Amino acid sequence: MSAITELAPGLDPRHVFLDARDVMARYGWGKTKGYQNLKDRDLVPPPVMTHPDRWRLDQLMDWEDQRIASAATQAVSMSRPELVDLLPPAKRPRHSSR
């Protein structure tokens, strides 16, 4: 089965359910690594149905958008170091003001 990359016009992603093979094909995972990744909740959200596992396409798409936004936010924060991080460490500890 091929991965769903584009929806047919008029097809609602809330009504599209993917099984494990479809999810692995969507992310380009092989069989062995794919089944390991499907158990890791940091890599894939939990399925909406169990026995057999099924993932809703709209939830996977929302989860992907959140991961992309999070990665973009982290990239921006890492690209601009704080001034304090650029300064050399102090030789003596600062005294608190009285």
C-alpha positions, 0 to 999 in steps of 0.5 A, spaced: 500 500 500 502 506 498 503 512 503 497 517 503 501 524 501 495 528 498 487 527 499 482 526 494 478 532 493 472 532 498 475 526 502 475 528 510 482 526 513 477 525 520 474 519 516 481 516 514 484 511 518 491 508 517 494 502 519 501 500 522 503 499 514 500 505 512 504 509 518 510 506 516 510 508 509 508 515 511 514 516 514 519 512 510 520 506 515 522 499 514 518 494 517 523 492 523 524 499 525 517 501 523 514 497 529 519 499 534 518 506 532 510 505 533 511 503 540 515 510 542 510 515 543 515 520 542 515 519 535 508 517 534 502 519 537 498 513 540 493 510 536 485 512 536 483 504 536 487 498 538 486 491 536 488 492 530 491 499 531 489 505 527 491 512 527 486 517 524 490 521 519 487 528 521 491 527 528 497 525 525 497 531 521 496 535 527 501 532 531 506 533 525 504 540 525 506 541 532 513 537 531 515 542 526 513 548 530 516 546 536 523 544 532 522 551 528 522 554 535 528 551 538 532 552 532 530 560 533 532 560 540 538 556 539 541 561 533 540 567 538 545 565 544 544 570 550 549 575 552 550 572 558 552 565 555 557 569 550 561 572 556 567 569 560 565 566 567 566 571 573 573 570 577 569 571 583 562 570 585 558 576 585 556 579 592 549 580 593 546 588 594 544 590 601 
